[in-house]
Amino acid sequence: MGFIPMLDRTDANAPGFNSKAEFVNVLIVGAGPSGIGVARILQQLGVSDVVLLEKDQVAASFLRWPKEMRFISPSFPSNAFGLTDLNSITYDSSPAYALRRTHPSGKEYADYLRNVGEVLELNVAEGARVLGIEKRGKHFAVRTNRGLYRANFVVWAAGQFSYPHIPGFKGSELGLHSSKVRSWRDLEGDETIVVGGYESGVDAALSLAEAGRKVTLLGRTPTWDDTNPDPSISLSPATHQRLVNCAQIRNISFVGDADIVGFERNDDTIQVFSADGRSWQTQSRPILATGFNSSTKVISNCFDYDADGSPLINECDESTRLSDLFLVGPEVKHRDHLFCYIYKFRQRFAIVADCIAERLGLDRDIMDQYRLHNMFLEDLSCCDEENCLC
């Protein structure tokens, strides 16, 4: 995968583009699981001239995971039995088979993604950061740090890990977001406060306890007691199992009703305050396991948003504001269904690719294979909680 050189050209002919400006049929922004997964389907459909723009390197977000962090969804080499590996991005590849791991680390999964991209010979422009997107007539103008592209279609696959959510309360700058930690064993101090009770917060607390530290885990709700079958809401079975098996569980104090509203430094300690007046103190920087912002805010002129800040998309996962601009990845949301894990959002890759192929007048018979392998999710009723027999 080599860099596709770009020249920074000035538009000569209003209102469109310089006739020599780089033209691409489909631009995919982001070379993580979503970008590579969609690119592969477009390749199978015979869509010509597809380029992935990656601001860093392929799978960069996974390379930044804490060293101890693992996938909560299990991989199993089940393709031969007609069941796609939960963490795969194509129906004919398997991280479990390639990595010999059930729960891959970030680095291991990055190796899998890079290998898929190399085998497929995808056109990836690494180090190409998108600065803005506009639609001019029927085409898009995509400004990057390496020049201007124009394209018929844009697929936004930028993910979220590079956009940590820092709460707006007083003193939040005293905390350290969990995405900035490379290894939990590298943190200083004998005790730590973790703010946030979902997967990343519990993972941080368990990893710190396993490293011999005392931890106070502060969550708004006791997710560790939630039995909701949707892993977007409650903890995964893998995390529950870690809680049961953690030999150092005594080192974690669980608080499931703490709405944190501020941090304050007092000499050599940091005071952590909740809305009901309670407080805790620590000599270490509190860990903010507070989730991530939408990557689409980089191009907020291209999307409308709902009351929760989620990008609004139609049934083809296309922006409601700009036609031919599509969204893939963990931010895809329909009604109350959030496609936040790989095995969820990969089910929508083919929806986007199919729509692009239809508009280009291409043969779409390959979509039958994606339906067969449960990677073409049209009927969202299967996602309803009331349909879960357990």
HELIX and SHEET records of a PDB file:
HELIX    1   1 PRO A   33  GLN A   44  1                                  12    
HELIX    2   2 ALA A   60  LEU A   63  1                                   4    
HELIX    3   3 ASN A   79  PHE A   81  5                                   3    
HELIX    4   4 PRO A   95  LEU A   99  1                                   5    
HELIX    5   5 GLY A  106  LEU A  120  1                                  15    
HELIX    6   6 SER A  172  LEU A  174  5                                   3    
HELIX    7   7 SER A  178  LYS A  180  5                                   3    
HELIX    8   8 TRP A  184  ASP A  186  5                                   3    
HELIX    9   9 GLU A  199  GLU A  210  1                                  12    
HELIX   10  10 THR A  223  ASP A  225  5                                   3    
HELIX   11  11 PRO A  237  ASN A  245  1                                   9    
HELIX   12  12 ILE A  249  ASN A  251  5                                   3    
HELIX   13  13 SER A  295  CYS A  302  5                                   8    
HELIX   14  14 ILE A  342  PHE A  345  1                                   4    
HELIX   15  15 ARG A  346  ARG A  348  5                                   3    
HELIX   16  16 PHE A  349  LEU A  360  1                                  12    
HELIX   17  17 MET A  367  LEU A  372  1                                   6    
HELIX   18  18 LEU A  380  CYS A  383  5                                   4    
HELIX   19  19 GLU A  385  ASN A  387  5                                   3    
SHEET    1   A 6 VAL A 124  GLU A 126  0                                        
SHEET    2   A 6 VAL A  50  GLU A  54  1                                        
SHEET    3   A 6 GLU A  22  VAL A  29  1                                        
SHEET    4   A 6 GLY A 147  TRP A 156  1                                        
SHEET    5   A 6 HIS A 139  THR A 144 -1                                        
SHEET    6   A 6 VAL A 130  ARG A 136 -1                                        
SHEET    1   B 5 VAL A 124  GLU A 126  0                                        
SHEET    2   B 5 VAL A  50  GLU A  54  1                                        
SHEET    3   B 5 GLU A  22  VAL A  29  1                                        
SHEET    4   B 5 GLY A 147  TRP A 156  1                                        
SHEET    5   B 5 LEU A 325  LEU A 327  1                                        
SHEET    1   C 5 LEU A 176  HIS A 177  0                                        
SHEET    2   C 5 ILE A 287  LEU A 288  1                                        
SHEET    3   C 5 GLU A 191  VAL A 195  1                                        
SHEET    4   C 5 LYS A 214  LEU A 218  1                                        
SHEET    5   C 5 ILE A 252  VAL A 255  1                                        
SHEET    1   D 3 ILE A 260  ASN A 266  0                                        
SHEET    2   D 3 THR A 269  SER A 274 -1                                        
SHEET    3   D 3 SER A 279  THR A 282 -1                                        
SHEET    1   E 2 LYS A 333  HIS A 334  0                                        
SHEET    2   E 2 HIS A 337  LEU A 338 -1                                        
END                                                                             
